[in-house]
Amino acid sequence: MAQVLVRDLDDSIVARLKVMAKAENISLEQKFRDMAAREAMDIEARFENASRRSREQTRGSSLDSTALIREDRDRLVRSSTPASSSNGSSMIRWRMRR
């Protein structure tokens, strides 16, 4: 298992965490592990909820982005110019296929 060293914690924060840990009858170290695990799970849950809401909001959308993607690709191909290296040879120019 990994170890984490946390530097420069305010003494008052550490004191509060010790009180909280003691109230739960666990070590300060366990309190930190629990807090880290809970935070990681909360972040994952928030991401899943946001993803679900996004899917629900776009469900049944008639937006077809194909034309927009092609337009961007065509614009990029038109705007690119072959570059030359210092020895005068041309660099490879990539052509996008549809």
Biopython code that builds the backbone (N, CA, C, O; Angstrom):
import numpy as np
from Bio.PDB.StructureBuilder import StructureBuilder

atoms = [
    (1, "MET", "N", (0.829, -1.181, 0.000)),
    (1, "MET", "CA", (0.000, 0.000, 0.000)),
    (1, "MET", "C", (0.877, 1.250, 0.000)),
    (1, "MET", "O", (2.004, 1.251, 0.497)),
    (2, "ALA", "N", (0.326, 2.294, -0.567)),
    (2, "ALA", "CA", (1.056, 3.555, -0.660)),
    (2, "ALA", "C", (1.028, 4.298, 0.661)),
    (2, "ALA", "O", (0.160, 4.074, 1.505)),
    (3, "GLN", "N", (1.998, 5.188, 0.823)),
    (3, "GLN", "CA", (2.049, 6.045, 1.993)),
    (3, "GLN", "C", (2.063, 7.489, 1.525)),
    (3, "GLN", "O", (2.608, 7.806, 0.467)),
    (4, "VAL", "N", (1.465, 8.354, 2.314)),
    (4, "VAL", "CA", (1.415, 9.772, 1.992)),
    (4, "VAL", "C", (1.886, 10.553, 3.214)),
    (4, "VAL", "O", (1.446, 10.298, 4.335)),
    (5, "LEU", "N", (2.774, 11.493, 2.988)),
    (5, "LEU", "CA", (3.240, 12.371, 4.049)),
    (5, "LEU", "C", (2.654, 13.749, 3.780)),
    (5, "LEU", "O", (2.870, 14.326, 2.714)),
    (6, "VAL", "N", (1.920, 14.268, 4.737)),
    (6, "VAL", "CA", (1.297, 15.578, 4.582)),
    (6, "VAL", "C", (2.060, 16.563, 5.442)),
    (6, "VAL", "O", (2.119, 16.424, 6.664)),
    (7, "ARG", "N", (2.642, 17.557, 4.798)),
    (7, "ARG", "CA", (3.436, 18.554, 5.516)),
    (7, "ARG", "C", (2.641, 19.835, 5.719)),
    (7, "ARG", "O", (1.661, 20.102, 5.022)),
    (8, "ASP", "N", (3.081, 20.601, 6.670)),
    (8, "ASP", "CA", (2.569, 21.951, 6.918)),
    (8, "ASP", "C", (1.067, 22.000, 7.210)),
    (8, "ASP", "O", (0.379, 22.924, 6.779)),
    (9, "LEU", "N", (0.567, 21.013, 7.937)),
    (9, "LEU", "CA", (-0.813, 21.087, 8.410)),
    (9, "LEU", "C", (-0.853, 22.011, 9.616)),
    (9, "LEU", "O", (0.021, 21.961, 10.481)),
    (10, "ASP", "N", (-1.848, 22.828, 9.662)),
    (10, "ASP", "CA", (-2.015, 23.727, 10.792)),
    (10, "ASP", "C", (-2.249, 22.896, 12.053)),
    (10, "ASP", "O", (-3.013, 21.931, 12.033)),
    (11, "ASP", "N", (-1.595, 23.272, 13.137)),
    (11, "ASP", "CA", (-1.716, 22.534, 14.397)),
    (11, "ASP", "C", (-3.164, 22.430, 14.875)),
    (11, "ASP", "O", (-3.565, 21.409, 15.434)),
    (12, "SER", "N", (-3.940, 23.482, 14.655)),
    (12, "SER", "CA", (-5.334, 23.454, 15.107)),
    (12, "SER", "C", (-6.156, 22.439, 14.303)),
    (12, "SER", "O", (-7.079, 21.826, 14.840)),
    (13, "ILE", "N", (-5.829, 22.264, 13.044)),
    (13, "ILE", "CA", (-6.519, 21.266, 12.212)),
    (13, "ILE", "C", (-6.192, 19.871, 12.718)),
    (13, "ILE", "O", (-7.078, 19.029, 12.864)),
    (14, "VAL", "N", (-4.924, 19.634, 12.981)),
    (14, "VAL", "CA", (-4.506, 18.324, 13.493)),
    (14, "VAL", "C", (-5.182, 18.044, 14.827)),
    (14, "VAL", "O", (-5.629, 16.923, 15.071)),
    (15, "ALA", "N", (-5.261, 19.049, 15.691)),
    (15, "ALA", "CA", (-5.904, 18.875, 16.992)),
    (15, "ALA", "C", (-7.380, 18.514, 16.815)),
    (15, "ALA", "O", (-7.891, 17.625, 17.497)),
    (16, "ARG", "N", (-8.056, 19.197, 15.909)),
    (16, "ARG", "CA", (-9.475, 18.894, 15.664)),
    (16, "ARG", "C", (-9.645, 17.478, 15.123)),
    (16, "ARG", "O", (-10.561, 16.761, 15.524)),
    (17, "LEU", "N", (-8.760, 17.078, 14.211)),
    (17, "LEU", "CA", (-8.843, 15.727, 13.650)),
    (17, "LEU", "C", (-8.578, 14.669, 14.713)),
    (17, "LEU", "O", (-9.196, 13.605, 14.703)),
    (18, "LYS", "N", (-7.666, 14.959, 15.623)),
    (18, "LYS", "CA", (-7.406, 14.011, 16.718)),
    (18, "LYS", "C", (-8.633, 13.843, 17.592)),
    (18, "LYS", "O", (-8.962, 12.731, 18.006)),
    (19, "VAL", "N", (-9.312, 14.955, 17.876)),
    (19, "VAL", "CA", (-10.538, 14.890, 18.675)),
    (19, "VAL", "C", (-11.602, 14.067, 17.943)),
    (19, "VAL", "O", (-12.276, 13.231, 18.543)),
    (20, "MET", "N", (-11.741, 14.316, 16.647)),
    (20, "MET", "CA", (-12.721, 13.573, 15.847)),
    (20, "MET", "C", (-12.393, 12.081, 15.832)),
    (20, "MET", "O", (-13.279, 11.239, 15.977)),
    (21, "ALA", "N", (-11.119, 11.767, 15.655)),
    (21, "ALA", "CA", (-10.695, 10.366, 15.620)),
    (21, "ALA", "C", (-10.956, 9.701, 16.961)),
    (21, "ALA", "O", (-11.444, 8.572, 17.018)),
    (22, "LYS", "N", (-10.632, 10.399, 18.034)),
    (22, "LYS", "CA", (-10.843, 9.836, 19.367)),
    (22, "LYS", "C", (-12.333, 9.592, 19.614)),
    (22, "LYS", "O", (-12.708, 8.579, 20.204)),
    (23, "ALA", "N", (-13.175, 10.515, 19.164)),
    (23, "ALA", "CA", (-14.627, 10.365, 19.333)),
    (23, "ALA", "C", (-15.148, 9.142, 18.581)),
    (23, "ALA", "O", (-16.128, 8.521, 18.992)),
    (24, "GLU", "N", (-14.488, 8.805, 17.484)),
    (24, "GLU", "CA", (-14.886, 7.639, 16.694)),
    (24, "GLU", "C", (-14.128, 6.382, 17.133)),
    (24, "GLU", "O", (-14.321, 5.302, 16.577)),
    (25, "ASN", "N", (-13.278, 6.539, 18.122)),
    (25, "ASN", "CA", (-12.476, 5.436, 18.654)),
    (25, "ASN", "C", (-11.573, 4.808, 17.574)),
    (25, "ASN", "O", (-11.435, 3.589, 17.481)),
    (26, "ILE", "N", (-10.971, 5.688, 16.767)),
    (26, "ILE", "CA", (-10.022, 5.242, 15.745)),
    (26, "ILE", "C", (-8.775, 6.108, 15.831)),
    (26, "ILE", "O", (-8.776, 7.160, 16.471)),
    (27, "SER", "N", (-7.721, 5.656, 15.184)),
    (27, "SER", "CA", (-6.477, 6.427, 15.187)),
    (27, "SER", "C", (-6.588, 7.606, 14.216)),
    (27, "SER", "O", (-7.441, 7.629, 13.329)),
    (28, "LEU", "N", (-5.714, 8.565, 14.411)),
    (28, "LEU", "CA", (-5.652, 9.703, 13.487)),
    (28, "LEU", "C", (-5.331, 9.209, 12.083)),
    (28, "LEU", "O", (-5.880, 9.703, 11.098)),
    (29, "GLU", "N", (-4.450, 8.245, 12.003)),
    (29, "GLU", "CA", (-4.080, 7.668, 10.708)),
    (29, "GLU", "C", (-5.301, 7.057, 10.019)),
    (29, "GLU", "O", (-5.497, 7.249, 8.819)),
    (30, "GLN", "N", (-6.120, 6.321, 10.774)),
    (30, "GLN", "CA", (-7.330, 5.728, 10.202)),
    (30, "GLN", "C", (-8.311, 6.810, 9.779)),
    (30, "GLN", "O", (-8.991, 6.680, 8.761)),
    (31, "LYS", "N", (-8.379, 7.873, 10.561)),
    (31, "LYS", "CA", (-9.261, 8.998, 10.225)),
    (31, "LYS", "C", (-8.865, 9.568, 8.866)),
    (31, "LYS", "O", (-9.731, 9.833, 8.032)),
    (32, "PHE", "N", (-7.565, 9.759, 8.635)),
    (32, "PHE", "CA", (-7.098, 10.255, 7.344)),
    (32, "PHE", "C", (-7.432, 9.280, 6.222)),
    (32, "PHE", "O", (-7.868, 9.695, 5.149)),
    (33, "ARG", "N", (-7.230, 7.983, 6.464)),
    (33, "ARG", "CA", (-7.567, 6.985, 5.436)),
    (33, "ARG", "C", (-9.043, 7.051, 5.089)),
    (33, "ARG", "O", (-9.413, 7.043, 3.915)),
    (34, "ASP", "N", (-9.886, 7.117, 6.114)),
    (34, "ASP", "CA", (-11.330, 7.182, 5.884)),
    (34, "ASP", "C", (-11.717, 8.437, 5.103)),
    (34, "ASP", "O", (-12.532, 8.385, 4.181)),
    (35, "MET", "N", (-11.119, 9.562, 5.486)),
    (35, "MET", "CA", (-11.429, 10.823, 4.810)),
    (35, "MET", "C", (-10.991, 10.777, 3.347)),
    (35, "MET", "O", (-11.724, 11.228, 2.467)),
    (36, "ALA", "N", (-9.811, 10.239, 3.086)),
    (36, "ALA", "CA", (-9.306, 10.156, 1.712)),
    (36, "ALA", "C", (-10.185, 9.240, 0.865)),
    (36, "ALA", "O", (-10.515, 9.570, -0.274)),
    (37, "ALA", "N", (-10.563, 8.097, 1.419)),
    (37, "ALA", "CA", (-11.413, 7.156, 0.680)),
    (37, "ALA", "C", (-12.774, 7.776, 0.397)),
    (37, "ALA", "O", (-13.299, 7.646, -0.709)),
    (38, "ARG", "N", (-13.344, 8.444, 1.386)),
    (38, "ARG", "CA", (-14.656, 9.069, 1.211)),
    (38, "ARG", "C", (-14.598, 10.152, 0.133)),
    (38, "ARG", "O", (-15.488, 10.250, -0.711)),
    (39, "GLU", "N", (-13.552, 10.953, 0.174)),
    (39, "GLU", "CA", (-13.403, 12.028, -0.822)),
    (39, "GLU", "C", (-13.273, 11.456, -2.226)),
    (39, "GLU", "O", (-13.890, 11.959, -3.164)),
    (40, "ALA", "N", (-12.475, 10.412, -2.372)),
    (40, "ALA", "CA", (-12.300, 9.793, -3.693)),
    (40, "ALA", "C", (-13.620, 9.226, -4.204)),
    (40, "ALA", "O", (-13.938, 9.352, -5.386)),
    (41, "MET", "N", (-14.383, 8.605, -3.318)),
    (41, "MET", "CA", (-15.676, 8.041, -3.720)),
    (41, "MET", "C", (-16.672, 9.151, -4.055)),
    (41, "MET", "O", (-17.451, 9.019, -4.999)),
    (42, "ASP", "N", (-16.653, 10.238, -3.294)),
    (42, "ASP", "CA", (-17.556, 11.359, -3.560)),
    (42, "ASP", "C", (-17.285, 11.974, -4.920)),
    (42, "ASP", "O", (-18.215, 12.301, -5.656)),
    (43, "ILE", "N", (-16.012, 12.132, -5.254)),
    (43, "ILE", "CA", (-15.658, 12.699, -6.555)),
    (43, "ILE", "C", (-16.163, 11.802, -7.673)),
    (43, "ILE", "O", (-16.720, 12.284, -8.660)),
    (44, "GLU", "N", (-15.970, 10.506, -7.519)),
    (44, "GLU", "CA", (-16.435, 9.561, -8.533)),
    (44, "GLU", "C", (-17.956, 9.610, -8.659)),
    (44, "GLU", "O", (-18.486, 9.588, -9.770)),
    (45, "ALA", "N", (-18.651, 9.675, -7.544)),
    (45, "ALA", "CA", (-20.117, 9.736, -7.564)),
    (45, "ALA", "C", (-20.596, 11.031, -8.232)),
    (45, "ALA", "O", (-21.550, 11.009, -9.010)),
    (46, "ARG", "N", (-19.937, 12.156, -7.931)),
    (46, "ARG", "CA", (-20.318, 13.429, -8.568)),
    (46, "ARG", "C", (-20.111, 13.366, -10.075)),
    (46, "ARG", "O", (-20.932, 13.872, -10.839)),
    (47, "PHE", "N", (-19.010, 12.741, -10.503)),
    (47, "PHE", "CA", (-18.755, 12.617, -11.934)),
    (47, "PHE", "C", (-19.824, 11.746, -12.595)),
    (47, "PHE", "O", (-20.336, 12.084, -13.662)),
    (48, "GLU", "N", (-20.157, 10.620, -11.953)),
    (48, "GLU", "CA", (-21.181, 9.732, -12.503)),
    (48, "GLU", "C", (-22.533, 10.440, -12.593)),
    (48, "GLU", "O", (-23.250, 10.281, -13.581)),
    (49, "ASN", "N", (-22.883, 11.215, -11.572)),
    (49, "ASN", "CA", (-24.148, 11.956, -11.596)),
    (49, "ASN", "C", (-24.160, 13.000, -12.707)),
    (49, "ASN", "O", (-25.159, 13.149, -13.410)),
    (50, "ALA", "N", (-23.061, 13.717, -12.865)),
    (50, "ALA", "CA", (-22.982, 14.720, -13.923)),
    (50, "ALA", "C", (-23.062, 14.066, -15.296)),
    (50, "ALA", "O", (-23.710, 14.591, -16.201)),
    (51, "SER", "N", (-22.409, 12.929, -15.450)),
    (51, "SER", "CA", (-22.464, 12.206, -16.725)),
    (51, "SER", "C", (-23.881, 11.734, -17.021)),
    (51, "SER", "O", (-24.357, 11.849, -18.151)),
    (52, "ARG", "N", (-24.552, 11.203, -16.007)),
    (52, "ARG", "CA", (-25.917, 10.725, -16.186)),
    (52, "ARG", "C", (-26.845, 11.880, -16.579)),
    (52, "ARG", "O", (-27.669, 11.734, -17.482)),
    (53, "ARG", "N", (-26.712, 13.030, -15.901)),
    (53, "ARG", "CA", (-27.545, 14.189, -16.242)),
    (53, "ARG", "C", (-27.279, 14.645, -17.670)),
    (53, "ARG", "O", (-28.208, 15.002, -18.393)),
    (54, "SER", "N", (-26.014, 14.635, -18.077)),
    (54, "SER", "CA", (-25.667, 15.045, -19.437)),
    (54, "SER", "C", (-26.289, 14.100, -20.463)),
    (54, "SER", "O", (-26.834, 14.540, -21.475)),
    (55, "ARG", "N", (-26.203, 12.795, -20.191)),
    (55, "ARG", "CA", (-26.814, 11.827, -21.111)),
    (55, "ARG", "C", (-28.320, 12.025, -21.192)),
    (55, "ARG", "O", (-28.901, 11.953, -22.274)),
    (56, "GLU", "N", (-28.957, 12.276, -20.046)),
    (56, "GLU", "CA", (-30.394, 12.480, -20.027)),
    (56, "GLU", "C", (-30.795, 13.734, -20.794)),
    (56, "GLU", "O", (-31.812, 13.737, -21.488)),
    (57, "GLN", "N", (-30.007, 14.794, -20.675)),
    (57, "GLN", "CA", (-30.317, 16.050, -21.351)),
    (57, "GLN", "C", (-30.140, 15.951, -22.862)),
    (57, "GLN", "O", (-30.819, 16.651, -23.614)),
    (58, "THR", "N", (-29.242, 15.098, -23.305)),
    (58, "THR", "CA", (-28.979, 14.996, -24.750)),
    (58, "THR", "C", (-29.654, 13.789, -25.387)),
    (58, "THR", "O", (-29.526, 13.572, -26.591)),
    (59, "ARG", "N", (-30.365, 13.010, -24.598)),
    (59, "ARG", "CA", (-31.060, 11.833, -25.135)),
    (59, "ARG", "C", (-32.080, 12.288, -26.174)),
    (59, "ARG", "O", (-32.865, 13.204, -25.931)),
    (60, "GLY", "N", (-32.059, 11.638, -27.329)),
    (60, "GLY", "CA", (-33.005, 11.962, -28.380)),
    (60, "GLY", "C", (-32.655, 13.211, -29.163)),
    (60, "GLY", "O", (-33.465, 13.685, -29.960)),
    (61, "SER", "N", (-31.474, 13.749, -28.954)),
    (61, "SER", "CA", (-31.063, 14.958, -29.656)),
    (61, "SER", "C", (-30.916, 14.672, -31.140)),
    (61, "SER", "O", (-30.421, 13.615, -31.533)),
    (62, "SER", "N", (-31.343, 15.606, -31.948)),
    (62, "SER", "CA", (-31.233, 15.433, -33.396)),
    (62, "SER", "C", (-29.968, 16.083, -33.953)),
    (62, "SER", "O", (-29.799, 16.172, -35.169)),
    (63, "LEU", "N", (-29.103, 16.524, -33.091)),
    (63, "LEU", "CA", (-27.861, 17.160, -33.522)),
    (63, "LEU", "C", (-26.961, 16.142, -34.192)),
    (63, "LEU", "O", (-26.619, 15.115, -33.606)),
    (64, "ASP", "N", (-26.583, 16.436, -35.425)),
    (64, "ASP", "CA", (-25.639, 15.588, -36.154)),
    (64, "ASP", "C", (-24.384, 16.426, -36.370)),
    (64, "ASP", "O", (-24.393, 17.385, -37.142)),
    (65, "SER", "N", (-23.324, 16.063, -35.693)),
    (65, "SER", "CA", (-22.097, 16.859, -35.748)),
    (65, "SER", "C", (-21.211, 16.510, -36.937)),
    (65, "SER", "O", (-20.147, 17.106, -37.100)),
    (66, "THR", "N", (-21.620, 15.568, -37.764)),
    (66, "THR", "CA", (-20.796, 15.129, -38.889)),
    (66, "THR", "C", (-20.419, 16.304, -39.790)),
    (66, "THR", "O", (-19.252, 16.455, -40.155)),
    (67, "ALA", "N", (-21.385, 17.125, -40.147)),
    (67, "ALA", "CA", (-21.108, 18.260, -41.038)),
    (67, "ALA", "C", (-20.135, 19.240, -40.379)),
    (67, "ALA", "O", (-19.244, 19.766, -41.046)),
    (68, "LEU", "N", (-20.293, 19.487, -39.095)),
    (68, "LEU", "CA", (-19.387, 20.407, -38.397)),
    (68, "LEU", "C", (-17.961, 19.868, -38.357)),
    (68, "LEU", "O", (-17.006, 20.623, -38.539)),
    (69, "ILE", "N", (-17.816, 18.571, -38.122)),
    (69, "ILE", "CA", (-16.487, 17.951, -38.087)),
    (69, "ILE", "C", (-15.841, 18.035, -39.459)),
    (69, "ILE", "O", (-14.663, 18.373, -39.568)),
    (70, "ARG", "N", (-16.598, 17.730, -40.506)),
    (70, "ARG", "CA", (-16.042, 17.815, -41.870)),
    (70, "ARG", "C", (-15.625, 19.228, -42.208)),
    (70, "ARG", "O", (-14.570, 19.441, -42.804)),
    (71, "GLU", "N", (-16.443, 20.196, -41.832)),
    (71, "GLU", "CA", (-16.118, 21.599, -42.097)),
    (71, "GLU", "C", (-14.811, 21.983, -41.401)),
    (71, "GLU", "O", (-13.965, 22.641, -42.007)),
    (72, "ASP", "N", (-14.635, 21.589, -40.153)),
    (72, "ASP", "CA", (-13.391, 21.880, -39.432)),
    (72, "ASP", "C", (-12.199, 21.200, -40.088)),
    (72, "ASP", "O", (-11.140, 21.809, -40.234)),
    (73, "ARG", "N", (-12.362, 19.948, -40.484)),
    (73, "ARG", "CA", (-11.259, 19.238, -41.139)),
    (73, "ARG", "C", (-10.875, 19.918, -42.449)),
    (73, "ARG", "O", (-9.692, 20.099, -42.739)),
    (74, "ASP", "N", (-11.872, 20.289, -43.233)),
    (74, "ASP", "CA", (-11.584, 20.962, -44.501)),
    (74, "ASP", "C", (-10.878, 22.292, -44.273)),
    (74, "ASP", "O", (-9.961, 22.650, -45.013)),
    (75, "ARG", "N", (-11.309, 23.023, -43.247)),
    (75, "ARG", "CA", (-10.689, 24.304, -42.931)),
    (75, "ARG", "C", (-9.231, 24.106, -42.526)),
    (75, "ARG", "O", (-8.363, 24.882, -42.924)),
    (76, "LEU", "N", (-8.965, 23.073, -41.738)),
    (76, "LEU", "CA", (-7.591, 22.807, -41.313)),
    (76, "LEU", "C", (-6.714, 22.411, -42.492)),
    (76, "LEU", "O", (-5.564, 22.841, -42.584)),
    (77, "VAL", "N", (-7.242, 21.606, -43.382)),
    (77, "VAL", "CA", (-6.456, 21.179, -44.545)),
    (77, "VAL", "C", (-6.169, 22.378, -45.447)),
    (77, "VAL", "O", (-5.050, 22.521, -45.941)),
    (78, "ARG", "N", (-7.167, 23.243, -45.669)),
    (78, "ARG", "CA", (-6.967, 24.427, -46.525)),
    (78, "ARG", "C", (-5.958, 25.400, -45.918)),
    (78, "ARG", "O", (-5.181, 26.024, -46.641)),
    (79, "SER", "N", (-5.972, 25.526, -44.591)),
    (79, "SER", "CA", (-5.105, 26.516, -43.951)),
    (79, "SER", "C", (-3.676, 26.023, -43.761)),
    (79, "SER", "O", (-2.771, 26.820, -43.514)),
    (80, "SER", "N", (-3.470, 24.711, -43.874)),
    (80, "SER", "CA", (-2.108, 24.206, -43.664)),
    (80, "SER", "C", (-1.292, 24.393, -44.933)),
    (80, "SER", "O", (-1.786, 24.226, -46.048)),
    (81, "THR", "N", (-0.042, 24.741, -44.732)),
    (81, "THR", "CA", (0.882, 24.894, -45.860)),
    (81, "THR", "C", (2.070, 23.999, -45.603)),
    (81, "THR", "O", (2.476, 23.809, -44.456)),
    (82, "PRO", "N", (2.634, 23.443, -46.669)),
    (82, "PRO", "CA", (3.800, 22.583, -46.451)),
    (82, "PRO", "C", (4.948, 23.386, -45.847)),
    (82, "PRO", "O", (5.277, 24.475, -46.317)),
    (83, "ALA", "N", (5.533, 22.844, -44.828)),
    (83, "ALA", "CA", (6.671, 23.500, -44.171)),
    (83, "ALA", "C", (7.957, 22.880, -44.680)),
    (83, "ALA", "O", (7.982, 21.715, -45.077)),
    (84, "SER", "N", (9.000, 23.645, -44.667)),
    (84, "SER", "CA", (10.301, 23.125, -45.080)),
    (84, "SER", "C", (11.207, 23.041, -43.881)),
    (84, "SER", "O", (11.169, 23.899, -43.000)),
    (85, "SER", "N", (12.009, 22.024, -43.847)),
    (85, "SER", "CA", (12.971, 21.910, -42.761)),
    (85, "SER", "C", (14.206, 22.706, -43.112)),
    (85, "SER", "O", (14.302, 23.267, -44.204)),
    (86, "SER", "N", (15.132, 22.755, -42.209)),
    (86, "SER", "CA", (16.333, 23.560, -42.415)),
    (86, "SER", "C", (17.175, 23.045, -43.579)),
    (86, "SER", "O", (17.950, 23.810, -44.152)),
    (87, "ASN", "N", (17.041, 21.746, -43.948)),
    (87, "ASN", "CA", (17.843, 21.236, -45.061)),
    (87, "ASN", "C", (17.109, 21.346, -46.394)),
    (87, "ASN", "O", (17.604, 20.868, -47.415)),
    (88, "GLY", "N", (15.896, 21.991, -46.391)),
    (88, "GLY", "CA", (15.192, 22.225, -47.642)),
    (88, "GLY", "C", (14.214, 21.133, -48.022)),
    (88, "GLY", "O", (13.458, 21.314, -48.977)),
    (89, "SER", "N", (14.190, 20.019, -47.331)),
    (89, "SER", "CA", (13.259, 18.958, -47.693)),
    (89, "SER", "C", (11.879, 19.269, -47.131)),
    (89, "SER", "O", (11.760, 19.869, -46.063)),
    (90, "SER", "N", (10.851, 18.868, -47.838)),
    (90, "SER", "CA", (9.477, 19.111, -47.387)),
    (90, "SER", "C", (9.096, 18.135, -46.303)),
    (90, "SER", "O", (9.489, 16.969, -46.318)),
    (91, "MET", "N", (8.326, 18.635, -45.368)),
    (91, "MET", "CA", (7.801, 17.763, -44.335)),
    (91, "MET", "C", (6.567, 17.054, -44.887)),
    (91, "MET", "O", (5.945, 17.523, -45.840)),
    (92, "ILE", "N", (6.230, 15.951, -44.295)),
    (92, "ILE", "CA", (5.070, 15.189, -44.725)),
    (92, "ILE", "C", (3.806, 15.985, -44.409)),
    (92, "ILE", "O", (3.648, 16.522, -43.312)),
    (93, "ARG", "N", (2.920, 16.048, -45.384)),
    (93, "ARG", "CA", (1.646, 16.730, -45.186)),
    (93, "ARG", "C", (0.567, 15.669, -45.090)),
    (93, "ARG", "O", (0.397, 14.858, -46.001)),
    (94, "TRP", "N", (-0.152, 15.679, -43.998)),
    (94, "TRP", "CA", (-1.176, 14.664, -43.768)),
    (94, "TRP", "C", (-2.474, 15.103, -44.434)),
    (94, "TRP", "O", (-2.911, 16.244, -44.283)),
    (95, "ARG", "N", (-3.065, 14.200, -45.154)),
    (95, "ARG", "CA", (-4.342, 14.470, -45.791)),
    (95, "ARG", "C", (-5.410, 13.688, -45.038)),
    (95, "ARG", "O", (-5.286, 12.480, -44.837)),
    (96, "MET", "N", (-6.437, 14.378, -44.633)),
    (96, "MET", "CA", (-7.499, 13.725, -43.892)),
    (96, "MET", "C", (-8.472, 13.105, -44.865)),
    (96, "MET", "O", (-8.848, 13.724, -45.860)),
    (97, "ARG", "N", (-8.871, 11.909, -44.587)),
    (97, "ARG", "CA", (-9.838, 11.201, -45.430)),
    (97, "ARG", "C", (-11.201, 11.216, -44.774)),
    (97, "ARG", "O", (-11.332, 11.262, -43.551)),
    (98, "ARG", "N", (-12.200, 11.176, -45.618)),
    (98, "ARG", "CA", (-13.580, 11.112, -45.112)),
    (98, "ARG", "C", (-14.082, 9.702, -45.203)),
    (98, "ARG", "O", (-15.222, 9.428, -44.829)),
]
sb = StructureBuilder()
sb.init_structure("model")
sb.init_model(0)
sb.init_chain("A")
sb.init_seg("    ")
for serial, (resi, resn, name, xyz) in enumerate(atoms, 1):
    if name == "N":
        sb.init_residue(resn, " ", resi, " ")
    sb.init_atom(name, np.array(xyz, "f"), 0.0, 1.0, " ", f" {name:<3s}", serial, name[0])
structure = sb.get_structure()
